[in-house]
Amino acid sequence: MPDANVVVLTGATRGLGRAMADRLIEEGHTVIGCGRSLSGIKELESSYKSPHRFDCVDVVNDSQVAEWAQSVIAQVGPPDLLLNNAATVNPNAPVWEVSAEDFDSVIDVNIKGVANVLRHFVPSMVEQSSGIIVNFSSGWGRSTSPEVGPYCATKWAIEGLTQSLAQELPDGMAAIPLNPGVINTELLQSCFGSGAAHYPDPEEWSHYAVPYILGIRPSQNGQSLSVTP
């Protein structure tokens, strides 16, 4: 990819998203990030000035995403790299004990949120037949575990959605479902408890993950990829 990329990143205020934002900016790229936490957005804004941009956007809200995308594209043009990272997980429970509210939340963020971002950013990328789209999947998008059924369902959906999208893109572009690996984030702590501490934290992960992501090429379109140390 070019030395100076415009990177659109969802879920930028914490976990993997915040670590990726830090690393991408450190590497000289322009990061356009969003998140639901106003305090997290303000902290990013105080740390990184223009040309970087951070907005409080709920990816579940299609009209918010539409307004954000329109403004971003008018300001910096289509992204070179689109990272659909925002995600949530259900509290550990058998599928039949997961409340409708918790199930809906996981579906809304992890699937509909990704679709909303694609809907409003991808047309500008397709118009110039350029750009890489990375939709964050999971090891649980290719295998399963008990008590995280809704999360597994969403990440299997991301695999299918992304591979279908890959078949629709023009030459010169790529859509990739990416398994980031097992990282000690709040999401993992929710699932693994204290066992999450055995895995690398987002900061450590970002030092090998960001170069890997930046190395994805159009020739890899549709491949299910995984980040490994």
N, C-alpha and C positions, 0 to 999 in steps of 0.2 A: 504494500500500500504506500501512498505518498508519505513523505516525511511529516507533513503537517496535516493531520486528519481532523475533521469535525466529527466528534463522537457524541451521539445522543444516548443517554444512559438513564434508565428508569430505576427507581429504588436507590437513589444516590446518597441518601442521608445516613445510612448505617450498613454494617456488615460488609458483604462483598462489594456492594455498590460504592460505599464510601472509600474502601481500599482501592478499588479500580479508579475512582476519580482522582485520588491522590497520585497514583502511579502514572496514569495517563497524562496528567498535567506535568508531572515531573519529567516525563519523556517528551514534552513539547507539543502535545496535542491540545486542541480546544475541546473542552467538555461542556456539553449542554445537558444538565441533569435535572431530574425532578424527583419529588418525594412527597409524602403526605404530611411529614413533620415540619411545621413552620419553624420551630426552633432549630431543627437540623438544617433547613434551607438557609436560615439566617447565619448559621455558623459557617456554612460553605461560602456564602457571599462575603463574609468578613475575611475568610482565608484566601479567596481567589477572586480577583477582579476581572473586568473585561479583558479579553474577549470571551472568557468563560461566563456561563449564565446558569442560574439555578432558580427553579420555579416550584411553588407549592401546587402540585397537581395530583389529583386522585385518578389513577389510570382507569379505574372502574367507571368513571364519569366520562362518557363519550364526548359530550359537549366541551368539557374542560380540556380534554386531550386535543380536540379539533382546534380550539382557540390557541392552545399552546403551540401546536405544530405549525399552524398558519403563521404565527408570530415568529417562531424560530426560523422557518424556511425563508420568510421575508428578510430576516436579519442576516443569516449566515448561509443560506442556500440548503440544498439537500444534504443530509449527513453522508459521510464516507463510511461510517460504521454505526450501526443501530444495535444497541445492546438492551434487549428486553430482560431485565434482571429482577424487577419487582416481583415478590412472591410472598405468600404466607402459608402456614400449615395449621391443620386442625389440632386441638388438644388430643393427646393419645387416648384412643378409645376404639372398641370394635365398631364397625360401620353402623350397626343398628343402634348404637348409643350416641352417635354423633348428632347433635342437634341440627335442625334445619338451618338455623342461623349460622352455625359454624360451617356446615357443608356449603351453604350459599356463598359465604365469604371466601372460601378457598377457590371455588369455581369462578367467582366474579373476578378476583385479583389475578389468579394464575392462568386463566384461559381468556376470559372476556377482556381483561386489561391488556393482555398481549395483542389481541385482535384489534382493540381500539387504537393502539399505537401503530400497528401495521397499517390500519385503514387510512391514517392521516399522514404518515411519513413516507410509505413505500411508493405512492404514485409519483412523487417528485424524484425519487431515485430511479424508478423505471423509465421516466421520461428521458433521463440522461444515460440509461443503461449502465449504471455504475453504482457500486456500494455493496457492502457486506452486512447481512442481517444475522445476528446471533440471538436466538431465543434460548434462554437458560432452561435446560431440562434437569435431569438428576439421574443418579444411579437408580432411583425409584421411578424413573421413566422407562426403564428397561428391565427392571425386576420389581419385586414387591416385598413388603414386610407387614406384619400385623399392626393394627392400631393407627396406621397412617393411610388408610384406604382412600380417602378423598384426595389427599396430596398425591398419592401414586396415580390416581385416575387423571389428575390434571397434568401431570408430567408425561404420562403416556399420550395424552391428548396433544401436548406440545410437540412430541416426536412426530405424530401424524400430521398435525397442522403445518409444521415446518417443512416436512418432506413434500407435502402437497404444494405448498408455496414455492418450493424450489423448482418444481416442474412448470410453474407459471412464469418464472422470471426470464427476462431476455439474457442473451449471452453477455458476459461481462459482470454479472452479479452472482451472489451466492446467498442462500439461506441455510443456516446451520443450526441443528439442535445440539446444544453443548452441555455435557455433564461436567460441572466444575470440579467434581471430586467431593470428598468428605472434609468439611471445614468447620471449625469450632465457632459457629455463629449462634445468635439467639434462637434461630430456627432449629439448629441441631440440638441445642441445649434443651429445647422444648421436647424433643424426641428422645434423646439419649441421657438427659440429666447430667450428672457429674462425669459420665463417660465421654462427653464431648471434648473434655480437656485433653484427651489423648491425640487429638487431631490438630493440624496447623491452624493458627488463627488467620483472619482475613488479611492482615498485614503481611505475614509470611507467605501466604498463598499468592498474593498479588504480584510478588516479585517474579514468580515463574508463570503465573496465569496470564498476565497482561501481555508479555512478549509472545506467548502462544496464540492468544486471540488476535493480536496485531499481525501475526504471520498467516492467518487464514486467507486463502486465495479463491478466486472465482472457480478454479478447476475443482475445488472441493464441494461445490454446490450439492446440497442434499445429503451429505455424509453426516452420520451421527458421530460426533467427535467427543473426546474426553480430555480434560486437563489432567496431566500427571506431573509430579515433581521432577 
